[in-house]
Amino acid sequence: MSLFPIFLKLTARPCVVVGAGLIAESKIESLLLAEARVTVIAPEALPRVQEWAEAGELQWHRREYAPGDLAGAFLAVAATATPTVNRAVFTEANAADILCNAVDDPPFCDFYFPSVVRRGELQIAISTAGESPALAQRLRKEINAQLPLDTGEWLAELGRLRREVTAVEPIGEPRKLLLHELAQREVCGYDGCPSRMRARQHAQEHGFLSAEEIL
């Protein structure tokens, strides 16, 4: 089976999670981090899920799943400890063309939750297509141990510098080469940062800035 790797924007999109126990908690958290509009359906919930509900971060319907609960959803997660319930959720989602993940039941999944390494806006996602979540978690730990903790801050500065470059230089091979060069360099926040000076020098060399504008 071949999977299509994608980072999906879920901001304000309605997502339904059936279940609110250990299986569901991390999935709910992932959706909240993506700023999805989350509805949880479960008769009982772990303390963290209850706290999210009390804080207004999600809606919690304190009852069992019933057919029709996915109406209007963009994405669904079936995360109960009962396979028949999870498969019923998947069946409803499939009939309504709603993306669905039945946790730990690969044949009943349109997508999988990857193991993710996060540093600010940087995300490195690892998937084994459901073959071995344990291997994905092991690889995540190895990558996480090797990736500097300040990578997120560096990426934020690199992103700001990229926007400065694209505001001055038009699309073309010179700009592309410069951006690749800058991605290899240290970037800091102050105006006299060597990487920023390099970007201005490059713009002058290609006729996009005057010598006075570099200073």
N, C-alpha and C positions, 0 to 999 in steps of 0.2 A: 504493500500500500504506500502510495506517495502522498505526502502531506504538503500543503501550500503554507509556507511560513509567512506570518502576517502580524503586524501590530495594529490592533483595532481600536479606534476611538469610540469609547462608550459613554462619554460625558452626557449626562441627562437622558440616556437611553433607558427604557424600562427593562429591567432584568429580574427574573423570578428565581428564587432559590427555594426548593422544597426540602426542608430539613434544617435543623439549627443546632446539631450536635457536633461532635468532634470531626465528623466527615465533612460537614458543611462550613465550619467556622473559617478555615483558611480561604475557602472559595469566596465566602461573603466578604472577607477582608480584601481580597484581590479586586473584587468588583467595586468596593468602596474606594480603594486607592485609585481606581480608574475613573472615579466620579460618576459611576453609573447610578441610576435611580433604582434602588434595590427594594424588592418586596420579598419577605420571607414568610413561608407558610409552614408552620410546625406547631404541634400542641405544646411542646416544651422547648426551651432554648437554654444554651449555656449562658453564664453570667455576662460574658463579653457581648454576645448577641443582644441580650436584654439591655445592656448599657447603650449599645448603638441605637436600639429602638427608642429608649427613653430620651436620648439626646436628639432624636429626630433625624438621625443619619440614615435610617431605613424604616420601612413599614413592616410590622410584624402582625400577621393574621394568626392568632393563637388557636389553631384547629388543624385537623387532618387535611391533606390534599384532596381536592374534588375536581372532576372533569370540568373544564372551562376556566380553571385558575390561570391559564397561560394567555388568556385573551389579551391582545394588545402588546404582548411581550416581544422584545427584539431577540432576547437570548434567555435560555433557561438552564438551570442546573438541578439535577435530581441527586440529592445527597442524603438520602435516608439510609437506615440500616436494613431496609426491606427491599430486596431486588424487584419484587413484583410492583411495588409502588414506583420505584425508579423507572422501570420499563414502561409503566403506564404514562408517566410524565413524558418520556421520550416519544411514545406513540402519539400523544396529543401534539407535542411539538413538531414532530415529523409531518403530521397531517396539516399543520398550519404554517409550514415552512419557517419554523422558528429554530434557530441554532440551539442545540442541546448537548449537554454533557451529563451522562449518567456516571457518577464517580466510581472508579474501579471496575467498570464494566465496558471495556473497549468496543465491543460490537454495537453498543448503544450510545455512541458518542459521535457527534459531528465535529468535535474539536477536543483537544486535550489541554489541560492546564500545565504549562511547562514549569520546570524549576527555574527560578529567576535570580540573577545576581543584580543588585541595584546599587548605583552610585549616582544620586541625583537623577537627572534626566536620562542617564545611561542605563539601559537594561540589556542584559545578556540572557537570552532564554534558551533553555535546553529541553529538547523533547526526544523521547525514545519511541514515540507513536504508541505508547501504552505497553510496550514490551517489558520495560523494567524501570518503573519510577525510582527504585532504589539506586540504580546506576545514575539516573539523571540527578538525584540528590547528591550522590558522591561527587560527580563532576562539578556541581554547583559549589560545593564546599571547597574543592580544589581551586577553582577559578577565583572564588571569593577571597581565599587566603593569599592569592598572588596579586590581586588588583589593589593598587594604593587606595587608601581611604579617602584621599582628597581628589580622586578622579572626577567626582561630580562637580566640585568647585572649578577645577580646570576646564571641564567641558562647558560650564556656564560662561566662563571668560572667552573660551574659543568660539562659542556661539555668538557672543557680542562682537568679537573681532570679525567673524565671518560676515555679520550684517553690515559692519562698517565697510568692509571690502566690496560687498555686492551693491552697496549704495553708491559707490564711486566707479567701479569697473564694470563694463558690460559683459554679458555672457560670451565666453570664448576660451580658447585653449590657454592663453596666458593666465586668465583668472583661475581656471581649473588647476593649473600647475601650482599657482601661488597658494591656493587653499589646501592643496595636498602638502605643500611645504610647511605651512603654518600648523598643520595637524601633527607635525613631527616636533614642534618646538614648544618650549615653555611659554605660557601666556599668563600675564598678570593684569591687574585691574587699572594700574595707573597709566596716565597718558604717554609717559616716556618709556613704556614697556618696549624692549628691543623688538619683539614680534610686531608691535604696532608700528614702530619706526620702519621695520622691513616692509610692511604692507604699504606705507606711504611712499617709501622709496620706489617700490615696484610700480605704484600708480604714476609716479613722476616719470619713470623710465618709459612708460607706455603712453605718456601724454595726457593722463587724466588728472593730474595735480601739478600745480606750479611749485617751484622751490619754496616760495613763501608759505604755501599752504601746508608744507611738511612740518614747519616749525610750530 
